[in-house]
């Protein structure tokens, strides 16, 4: 019989069906007394097989640990790796808890002269918590009381591990096996699996260990390479958020996730699940605090606070657990926590800096695309790829993994200069690497008539955005190029053209975006509003304070994934993302109009989507320039139609 692992990344065992022709390289082989029957799945640490224990005739799951490099049995490197592996196994073997998956056995085998360490665990027929959640697609979120049951068991297991001086470092739904209770199928018991093993590596390499972690759940200090016991609390809180809402706290690319976990606050879970009380919002906010010392003093304290927050109004609860939040939920202002005692303070974390990657010089002529390194990055000790790939311990690794796994070599086609009406336009079609927006900020829930209101506002001549004043300096329906603003019209790598009374921007090449500017415009303090409709593809947006000839601009974009971002480009090089994340204000359907607006006053920017304020940001890089429009191909041919451009100046 063939099995697959649909929801396990690193060590979760569950039945399924293999794809036709799926390779099982060790199927039928013998490791010690265990015969490998079929491949269950694979992850960053190796492969997991269904196996037969020939000694006592039972089925088990065997994880074959893969090293970073091939370790030949009998070498010094292999001996050193075995010693490290045995220390890891001895540590795990000490764990004896009802909610921790036990270790049956471990050993080292050889295959074709190569070292194959392995660990033997129970085979979980009920599968993982992640798979169970996927099977509940008609009810992706759980009742808070059912989540509390799961969190209590998980916290018990993790607190036990912490008491043994062990940090898990990879807490997520796919790392919990479940036992389904027939009398209460909505409350499975959980078994914590796959403690964060160090990956075996050649000891002669410059980096001998990598640490566990999954980007959807990783804490800020884990991104920086400094996991502490409170790291597990953060990850468990992120998992609780997902159980309550049907979505993780943050979503996006690797770079977006990194920025959000380091810098942004998630939206309140009660926004997505009305059963979540305000007290539970506060508990999760504290457990998801950016600094470890701002979280609960232990993971068991977090679990107690979670339970207390669900007590009926007026019940006697422990105030120190349930009601403190690191951020005022209405204003977003910081609220001071009682800090841990001096002996329990964590060392300060290294600062995070943003550095642009170098980009090769661009030819002023022609329509070729030049690839260059993706611009955004952090100085990290630990970095992780998306989709559950393991972390590497250099910034270079995160850059390479992000480029290879995320498949986002974002190139853009530059078109017109933004030097006001005084300079001439160079030829169009230049290219440079770009990066997607990041970050996250709460967005107001759309009201039922928001689309009609936004559509009406698109045609109004009075400024609808605070301070609701200003002079209407540009009012262009974008039906043609006859209004004197000199919108770019070209057909190079991408194209900008007027078709059937609207301005169409098209980018046919995956991973690139194309923009055109109104070269006869130059604005300093203003409101720029425009209606955009994605008729096919992925993403679009607007440029402002742009100088296309030099490749300088701010780029405000939205995608059909519900993400937005505000990025800076200088000399055709991505500099950083000022703000971004998920917003429910975005109409994500094809052919659905979205009304974008940016209020730029001095160095302060306010972003609006369909009349809803989604973010504020500050930057003083550019003080004036042109306006423009963008079509951004993240994976499919993208066409964005623009109408009803307006600018009010102050």
N, C-alpha and C positions, 0 to 999 in steps of 0.2 A: 504494500500500500504506500502511496506517495503523500508526503506532507509538505506544507509550506508554513511560513510564519508571516502572517499578514500585518500584525501590529506589534511585532517585536523588533527592536533595533539591537539591543545589547543584552541578550540572555533570557528573554522571555519565551517560554515554550508553549506552543499551542497547536492543535491540529488544524489542518487546512488541506488544500490541494495544490500540487506543484504545477507550474506551467509546463506544457508539453516540451520535452527536450531539455528541461532544466538540468544543468550539470550538477552531479553529486560526486565530487572527486574522491571522497573517502568511503563511499558507500560499499558495504561488504567487507571492509578492512577490520582488523582486530587490534584493539588497544588494550593490553593487559587481558583481563577476563571479559572485556566488553566487545561485542560485535556490533559495528555501526550499521544500522538498518537503512536509514534514509535521512536526508538532509532536512532539518526543520527550518533553518534560516541562517543568515549570516549578518554580521555587523562589523563595526570597526575593530572589535577585539578578536574576531575569529568566526568559527561556524559552530552551530549547535545541531547535534544529530539525535534522532531517536535511536536508542541502542538497546540490546538485550544483555542483561547481566547473566552470563552463562553459569555463574556459580550458584545463584539462587533463583534463576528463571523468573526474572521480573523485568519490566520495561523501565528504563531510566532515560534521562536526557544528559548528553555529554557535550560539554563545550570544549572544543579544541582551540587553544589559545594560539593565535598567530602572532609572530614577531614582526617588527618593522622591517627587518632584513632576514634573509634565510640564515638560520643558525645551524651549522653542521654539527652533528653529535660528536662529542669527544674533544671539541675545541675549548679553549679557555673562555671564549665568549659564551658558548653554550653552557659551560659549567657555572659561570656567573649568573646567567639568566635563570638557570634551574634553581640556584640558591635564592634568588629574589622571588621566584614563583613559589617556592616552598614556604618562604616567610609569609607571603600573601595568603596561601592556603591555610597555614597554621593560625593566622589571625581570624580568617573566616570560620574555621572549624570551632573556634572558641564561642561563637555566637549560638546560643541555645535559647530560642524565644519562640512562642507560639505563632507569631506573625512574621517570622523570618524563614525564608526557604532554606532548609538545612543542606549542608554539604555532606554527601554520602562518602565520597572518596576522591582522590586525585592521584595523578601519576605523570610520568613522562614516557612517551613512546617515540619511536623513530619510523620514518617512512622515506625510503630512497636516501637514507643517510642524513635526513634532516630531523631536527628536534621538534617534537609535537607534544608540548605539555597539555594536559587536559584535566578537567574537573567534572565530577559526576554529581548530578542533582536529581531530585524527583521529577517525574514527567507530569506536568500539569494538564490534565485533560479538559478542564473548564476554560483554559486559555488565560489571557491577560486582561487586566482592567481596561486597557486601550481597546482590545477587540470587543469586549462586552459593551463598551460605550458606542462603538461603531454600529453594533447590531441594534442599538436603540435609536436608530436614525430618526424615527418619528417622535422621539422625546429626548433630544440631545442633552438637555439640562436635567439635573436631579433635584429633588426636594432638599432643602437645607438640612432637614433631620437625617436623611439618608446619607448626605455628604458628611455630616458630623460623625456618623458611624464609621465610615471609611477613614476619615482623618484621625479619629481617635486610635484606631488600630495601627495605622501607619506611624503616627507619632509615638505610640508605645514602642514599636519596633525600633524607630530611630533613636528615641531616648535611651533605650537599652544599649544600642551601639555606641552612642555618645558616652555613656557611662563606662564603656570599655575603651574609650579614647579612639573610636573609629568614626570617621565621617564618610557618609555614603557618596555624596557628590554627584549623583545622577538620579535624583528622585523625579519620577514621571510615571504616567499611567502604564506605559508599556513595561515598566520594571516592577509591576505587581502582578503576581498570579492571583487568581480568585478561586474561591470555593462558593459556588452558588447554593444558597439556602432555599430549599423547596418551599418552605412555609412563608418566605419573604424574599422573593427573587430580586427585589429592588435594593436589597442590602447584602451584597456578597461579603464574605470575609476575605481579607487580603493577606498575601504573603509577599514580603519584600524580598526582591532578588537582585542579583548582580551588583554587589557593592563595587565601588569605583576602583577596580584593579589598575595597577600600573601596567602599561603595555610593555612586554618584553622587547628589548632592543639590544643591538650590539653594543657592548660596553665601551668599545673604542670610538663610538660616534660621539659627536659633540653634545647630543641630547640623548639621555638614556631612558627617560621616562616621560610618558604623556599622561594627562589626567582625564578623568571622565567628565562628561558634561554634555547637555543637550541645549542648543541655543534658545529654544522656546521657553526654557525654565531657568536658565543660568542666572545666578545672582551677580550683582556688579563686581563684588570682590572675586568671584570665580572668573569672570572675564579678564580680570587683572592678574590672575594667577595666585590668589591668596585665599583659598577656601578655608573656612572656619566652621565650627559646629552650627552657627547661625545660617550658614549657607544652605543646609538641609531644610531649615525652617522656611527660608525664602522659596525654595523649590517646592516644598509641600504646599505653601500658600498659593503659589502659582498653579499647582495642580488642583487645589480646592476651588480656585477661581474658575478653572476650566470645567470642573464637575458642576459647578453652580450655574454657569452661563452657556455651556456648550462651545466655548471658545477660550483660547489662552489669553493671558493679559495683554500680550503684544503679538502682532503678526507682521510678516514682511520678509524681506531678504535678510541674509546674514548681517549685512551692514546695518540695516534698519533695526533688527533685533538688538544688536550690540548697543546702538545709540539709545534705543528706548529703555533697555534695562539699566543703562548707566545714567540716563538723564531724565527720563519722563515718568509720569505717574499714569497708571492704567485708569480707564474709566471705571466708575463704581459698578460692581457686579449687579446691584439692584436695578441698574438701567436695563439690563438684559433679562433679569429674572425678578419679577415683582414680588416673589415670595421671600426675597432676601431682605431682612430688616436692616435699618440704618446701623444698629449696633454691630452687625456682622460686617457691613461695609467697613466700619472703623477697625475691626479686628484684622481684616485682611490688609487694609492699608498699613497698619503697623507692622505686620509680618512681612510685608513687601517693602519696607523702608530701605532706602539705598545704603545706609550705613548699618553694619551688623549690630552695633551697640544700641541702635534705635529700635531694634526688634524686641520681641519678648525674651526674657532672660534664659528661657529654655524652650525646646520644642514641645515639651509636655505642657508648659504654661500656655503656649499658643493653642494647643488642643483644648485646654480647659476654658480659655477665653472664647473659643469657637462654640463650645457647648453652652457657656453662660449667655452668649449673645442670643441664643435661641429660646431662652426662658421667657415665659409670659411677662408682660408688663407688670411691674410691681414686685416681681420675685426678688428674693435676696440673692445677689450675685456678688462676686469679688470684683470691685471696681477697678482694681489694678490690672485685671485681665481683660475686661470687656469693653471699656469705654474710651481708652486713650487712642488717639490717632496721630500719626506723624504729620499729617497735613489737615488743616481745616478744610472740610469737604466742600464748603460753599465758596470760600475765598481762595483756597489753594495756598494760604500762608502757612509757614512753618509753625508747628506747636512743639515746644520743648518737651522732651521725655526725661523722666528720671534715668540717669545713666547707670551703667553697671558699676560695681565696685572696682577699685583700681586693679585688683588682681584678676579681674575678668575682662578688662578692656582689651579689645583687639588692637594690634598694631595698626597705625595709620596706613592707608592705602596709597600707592603711588599715584601721582596725578595722571590724568588722561589728557593727551594732547592730540590735536588733529593736524595732520600734515598732508599737503597735496603731493601726489606722485608726479614725477617729471613727465612731460609730454614733449615729443620731438617737435622741431619747428615744422610749421605747415607751409606748404606751397600756396602762394597767393592765387595760383591759377589751377584750373582743372577740377575734376569732380572725383578724384580718388579718395579712398578712405584710408586713414592711417590709424592703426591700432596702437594704443599706448596703455601704460598701467592705469588701473582704476584709481581715481583720485583719493577717495576717502579712506582713512585708516587710523588706527589708534596704536600708540606705543603700548604693547601688551606683553605680558609674560606668558599668558595663555590665551589661545584663540580657538574658536570652533567653527565648523562649517554648518550649513543648514541641513535639514533632513536627518538629523541624528548622527552625522559623522563625528568622529572623535576629535578632540581638541589637539592642536599642536602648540608647541611652546615657543614659537617665534612669530613676530609680526609678518615676516616674509611668508611663512606657511599660511597664515590666514588670507593673505593677499592672493596667493596661488590657488588655495582651495576655493576662495570666493569666485575667482575668475573661472576655475574649471568646473565647479559643481553648480554654482548659481547660474552659470551661462548668461552673464550679463556684461558683455563687452560693449557698454553703451557708447556708440559713436554718434556724433551729430554732424549735420551739414550746415555750415555757416553760409549766410546768404548776403545780407546787406549791412553796410556800416551803420553805426548809430552815433553819428557825430553832429546831429542836428541838420539843419538845412544848408549848411555852409560848405560841406565837403562832398566830393564826388564819391560814387560807389565803386568799390573794386569788384572784379568778377566774382560770381557766386560759386558755391559748391565746395567750400573748404570743409575739412573734417577734423574732429577731435574726440577724445574719449570723454564720456560723461558718466555720471553715477546717479542712481535713483535717490529720491528724497527719503529721509528717515525721521524718526522721532514719533511722538504721540502726544495728543492733547485731547481732553474730553470735548466732544461736540454735542451740541444740543440735539435732542430728539426731534426729527422733522414733524411738523404738524401736518394734518391731512391735506390742507390747502396750500402747502408750501410751493408746489410746482406752479400752480396758478398765480400765486403771489409773485414768484420770481419771474415768470413770463411777463406779467404786467409791468414789473419794475424794469425789465429789459427795454421796454419801449418808452419809459417815462423820461422826462428831461430834468427833473429835480433830483439832486443827489440824495439817495436813500440811506447813505451811510454816515455815521457820526463823523464830523459835527453837523452833518446835513446842510452844509453850505458850500460855497465855491462857485466859480464861473464855468459854465459849460463851454469847454475849449475845443472839444472834438465830439462830433455826433455823426458817425458814419455807419449806415446800415450794412456796409460791406457787400453791396449788390454789384459794384463795379469799382474801377480805379479812377473815377472821374471827380473825386472830391479834393484832390490836391495833396493827399497825404503820402502818395508814392509807395503804396504797399508793394512788396517784392513780388514779381511774377517770374518764375523760372521753372526749369524742368531738367534738373541734373540728377544727383543721386536720389533726391526726393523732389517734390514739386510743390509750388504754390501757384494757384490759378483761380480765377473767378469762373464759376460754373453755375448756370441757372440761378443767378441772382444771389450767390453766396460765395464766400471765400474758402476754398478747399486747400488743405495742406495734407500731402500724402507722403508717407515713408514706406517703401516696399522692402527695405532690407532689415532683417532681424538684427536687433541690438543697436540700431541707430535712431537718432531723431533729427528732424529737419525743421528749420524755422525760417521765417521771413519777418522783416521789420518794416515799419512805416518810416522810410528814411527821411521824410520831411517833418518829422516830429521831434521835439525835445522838451521834456517836462522835468520839473524839480519836485515840487510838493503837489500831490494830485490824488484823485481817485480814478483808477482805471477799471472799467467794467466791460465785460464782453460775454456774449452767449456762445458756448461751444457745444457741439454734438459729435460724439464719437460714432461714426457710422460703420466702422469696422476696425478691429484691432484693439489696442491696449490703453494708450495714454495720450494725453495732450495737455496744453497749458498756454500760459502767456509769459512774455518777457517784458521787463521794464527796466528803466535806467540803463539801457543797453547801448553798447558801442560794438556793433557787429564786426567792423573792420579790425578792431583789436581783440575781439572775442571776450568782451567784458559785459556781464549782465547778471540780473537776478532772474531766476526761472521758477515760477509758481505752477505746479502741475498736479493733476488728479488722474486717477486710473480707474479702470473698471473693476479692480479688486477692492475699491473703496479706500484707497490710500491717497494721501496728498503729501506734498513736500515743497519747501522753499529753499532753493539752492543758490549758491554763488559760484560764478565762473569768472576767472581772471586770466587774461591772455590764453583763452581757450582751454584752461585747466580747471577742473573741479577743485574748489577750495574747501567748502564745507556745506553742510545742511543747517540752515538756521532753525527750521522747525519742520515737523511732519508727523505722519502717523495715519491712523484710521479715522474716518469720519462717516457717520451715518447720514450726514447731509448730502453726500454724493449720490446722484442717480447713476447706478451702475449698469443699467440696461443699455444695449445698443440702441441708437437713435433717440436716446433720451437727452433732452437739453440740460445743461448745467450753466448756471450764471456765476461766473468767477469775478471777483473784484479784489483789488489790492488798494488799501489806503496807505499812501507813503507820505510821511510828514517828517522832514529832517531825517534822523536815523531810526525812526520807528515805523514799523510796518504792521498792519492789521490785515489778516486774510479772511475773506468771506467766500462761502460756497452757498449758493441759493439763498442769499440774504442772511445766512447764519454765520456768526463770528466763530471761527474755528481755532484761531491762534493769533498771538502777537509775537513779534520778534524785533530785534534791534541790530543794526549794523551800519557802519559809516563808510563802507568801501566805495560806493558810487553815490554821487549826489544828484546826477541828472542824466538824461539820455532818452533814447527812443523807446517806443512800445513795439511789441511783436507777438507772434503766435507760433505754436509748436505742434507737430505731430510726432509721437514717440512710439517706435516699434520695439516692444519688449519680447516679441515672439511671433507676432502675426502682422501681416501687412496692415498698416494703420492709416486711416483717413479720418480727419477731423474737419468739421464744417464750422466756420465762424461767422457770426452775424452780430449786428447791433453793438458796435464798439462805441464807448463813450468815455470821455475824460473830463473831469471837473478839476480845475486848478484852484489853489489857495493863494 
